[in-house]
Amino acid sequence: MTAALILAILSGISALIWSTRHILIWREQRNNELLTPDSAGVNGSVPHVSVFVAAKDEEENIETCVRTMLAQDYPHFDMTVCNDRSADRTGQIVAGVAREDPRLRLLNIEHLPAGWCGKCHAMWNGIAQSDSEWICMSDADCRQLSPRTLSVAVRYAIDNKIDLLSLMPALDMQGFWENTIQPVCSGVMMIWYQPEKVNNPAKSNAYANGAFILMRRSAYQAVGNHEAVKDKLMEDMHLAARVKKAGLKLRVMRSSGLYSVRMYTSLQQILRGWSRIFFGTFGTLPRLTVSLIVLLVISMLPYAAAPIGLTMAAADGPHAGAWLVAGLLGTLSALMQLTVIYRFYKIAGAKASLFWTYPFACVIVTWTLLLALNKHRPGAKVVWRNTAYAKSQ
């Protein structure tokens, strides 16, 4: 098989895949199933909900996180901030707000036992000291955009008999790097964790976003609580997998206008943060390798196939016809890709006008995947929040 034919086949596959992405986006927009501030909330007698946030050195975010959660209109909830060995003013800030609102409790975690990841240990300690029927887990960088987030989530979970409900946040992307790279990283995640498959009990796909997890305590206990995932960096994903494996009901829902997260603010933070997410989420070398290959072939190959194919065809050398097909299919794939990305960026809340940066962003994300692969080398450690974790974690 000639190089021209191989390039033509790969370009054709890429064009076909990007064509199907247009169909998926159309289906998503048509179904438009998402939770908003206008969705039905609770009424009558409601179960008690305990909200838990693990925070380590979060003095810049924690007050907004706490105050917007305490502003919820849900009538029966409390909140615990598990201050995980913070060296900054996180604990002082929470303590100050707690003096104003008795629903808020500060739990200071002074040490991390061997074999535990920090967030898992902090959450495990906080949840163990409560007895509420429902547990809501969130992150310190979350901002509630609506006072109805809890009310809407609890109502939806109860009405649909859900054991673990995870709401996807609106990503607050303010800078150039955030708007160009993070949507691509999210797209890589969707290779393995498509919401329609996650929400299908017949599929093994499992996913949850730790920014907002609402979970029945009975389900939390049934899957072994955080002790069962104590050494996992991406404990949200592993809890979701255990819920689904146990035959319990897992549901991931898009949301709009309920809450937002600004994950990272610089290129360095994006590289470090997303390489950790890829490492902790995909977990194995094969999955990381497949993700890298898919990104290279489906997203980046068309930009090589188009100029190479058309140039070789113009030279009228051997296999000129095959080179022409490869060049045309590469061009078609690139055009299909960029139109898909424009539509996807609009859905994701990124700046759609930056759709043209997608090929460049793919180069950065390729490097991020390589960083994640590098964490699998012998003796490698993952450093997060000033704590080093062994590769097996």
Secondary structure, DSSP 8 states (H G I E B T S, - for coil): --HHHHHHHHHHHHHHHHHHHHHHHHHHHHH--EE-TTS----SS---EEEEEEESS-TTTHHHHHHHHHT---SSEEEEEEEES-SSSHHHHHHHHHHH-TTEEEEEE----TT--HHHHHHHHHHHT---SEEEEEETTEEES-TTHHHHHHHHHHHTT-SEEEE--EE---SHHHHHHHHHHHHHHTTT--HHHHT-TTS------TTEEEEEHHHHHHTTTGGGGTT-TTHHHHHHHHHHHTT--EEEEEESSSEEE---SSHHHHHHHHHHHHHHHH-SHHHHHHHHHHIIIIIIHHHHHHHHHHHHHHTT-TTHHHHHHHHHHHHHHHHHHHHHHHHHHHHHTS-GGGGGGHHHHHHHHHHHHHHHHHTTSTT-EEEETTEEEETT-
